[in-house]
Amino acid sequence: AANNVKLPFANTTPELKYNQDTKTYDYYEFGDLSKDGGDGNTVSFKNLFVLSCDFHQYDDNGYLIYNVIKEGGQGFYVTNGKAVPISYSKTSEGGITQYFGADGNPIEINNGKTYITYVPDDSWSKLTIN
């Protein structure tokens, strides 16, 4: 089950909560529901990709780069109140990221807005999906 996804980012404490009525995930920051600045509607997503990724920190100021060009990256595809483990592959800077299920076949992504986030591998254990 995936009714609540808490991302381990201390600067915004983001959460995505499944809305049974709309079948989407509503986005929260600092515990508050996020609203679109233009139309005032709730910020929500049909699909979530939560991906683990290593990174390189350039200096003590926190400047870093996520190493997303890789094969066999791990993560979760979250939709319709459920999370499934996936792997992902991106072979070049301009390449398309491909997502695969546990069987190694490409996954089918539902129509709708999609949220993609990379979680640094040193924070991956703090990710909560329940």
C-alpha positions in Angstrom: 0.0 0.0 0.0 1.1 3.6 -0.7 -1.3 6.0 0.9 1.4 8.3 2.2 4.9 9.0 0.7 7.3 11.0 3.0 10.4 12.2 1.3 13.6 12.7 3.3 14.2 16.3 2.4 14.5 18.4 5.6 14.4 21.7 3.8 10.7 21.3 2.7 9.5 18.1 4.5 7.5 17.0 1.4 4.7 14.5 1.6 2.4 13.1 -1.0 -0.9 11.8 0.3 -3.2 9.6 -1.7 -6.6 11.2 -2.2 -9.2 8.4 -2.6 -11.7 10.7 -4.2 -9.5 12.0 -7.0 -7.2 8.9 -7.3 -4.2 11.2 -7.2 -1.5 12.2 -4.7 -1.8 15.6 -3.1 1.4 17.4 -2.5 2.3 18.9 1.0 5.2 21.0 2.2 5.9 21.8 5.8 2.6 20.0 6.6 0.5 22.3 4.5 -1.4 21.3 1.3 0.2 23.0 -1.7 -2.0 25.1 -4.0 -1.2 26.2 -7.5 -0.3 29.9 -7.5 -2.1 30.5 -10.7 -5.5 28.9 -10.2 -5.5 27.9 -6.5 -6.1 24.3 -7.2 -4.5 21.5 -5.2 -1.1 20.4 -6.5 -1.6 16.7 -7.2 -0.1 13.9 -9.3 -1.4 10.6 -10.8 2.0 9.0 -10.9 5.1 9.2 -8.6 8.6 8.0 -9.4 10.8 7.9 -6.3 14.3 7.0 -7.4 17.5 6.2 -5.5 20.6 7.9 -6.8 24.2 8.5 -5.7 25.7 12.0 -5.9 28.9 14.0 -5.8 29.2 17.0 -3.4 31.4 19.7 -4.9 32.1 21.8 -1.8 31.2 22.5 1.8 28.3 24.8 0.7 26.3 21.7 -0.4 26.6 22.1 -4.2 26.1 18.7 -5.6 25.2 16.7 -8.7 23.0 13.7 -8.8 24.5 10.8 -10.9 21.3 9.9 -12.8 23.1 8.6 -15.9 23.2 4.9 -15.0 21.8 1.5 -15.7 20.1 -0.5 -13.0 19.0 2.3 -10.7 16.4 1.4 -8.1 13.2 3.0 -7.0 9.4 2.8 -6.7 6.6 3.6 -9.1 3.6 4.8 -7.0 0.1 5.1 -8.4 -3.5 4.3 -7.4 -2.6 3.8 -3.8 0.1 1.2 -4.4 3.9 1.2 -4.7 5.9 -1.3 -6.8 9.7 -1.7 -6.9 11.2 -0.7 -10.2 14.6 -0.2 -11.9 15.5 2.6 -14.2 18.1 3.3 -16.9 19.4 6.5 -18.5 22.3 6.0 -20.9 23.1 9.7 -21.7 22.6 13.2 -20.6 19.9 13.8 -23.3 18.6 10.2 -23.2 15.2 9.1 -22.2 14.9 7.5 -18.7 13.4 4.0 -19.0 11.5 2.3 -16.2 11.3 -1.5 -15.7 9.2 -3.7 -13.4 10.6 -6.6 -11.4 10.2 -8.9 -14.4 12.6 -6.6 -16.4 9.9 -5.5 -18.8 9.1 -1.8 -19.3 6.3 -0.6 -17.0 3.1 1.0 -18.3 2.6 4.4 -16.9 -0.9 5.7 -16.2 -2.1 8.9 -18.0 -1.9 12.0 -15.8 0.6 14.3 -14.2 3.8 12.7 -13.0 6.1 13.6 -10.2 9.7 12.4 -10.4 12.1 12.7 -7.5 15.6 11.5 -6.9 16.5 10.6 -3.3 20.2 10.6 -2.5 21.3 7.1 -1.6 22.6 8.2 1.8 19.0 9.3 2.7 17.2 6.4 1.0 16.6 4.5 4.3 14.7 7.6 5.6 12.1 7.4 2.8 8.7 6.3 4.1 6.0 4.7 2.0 3.0 3.4 3.8 
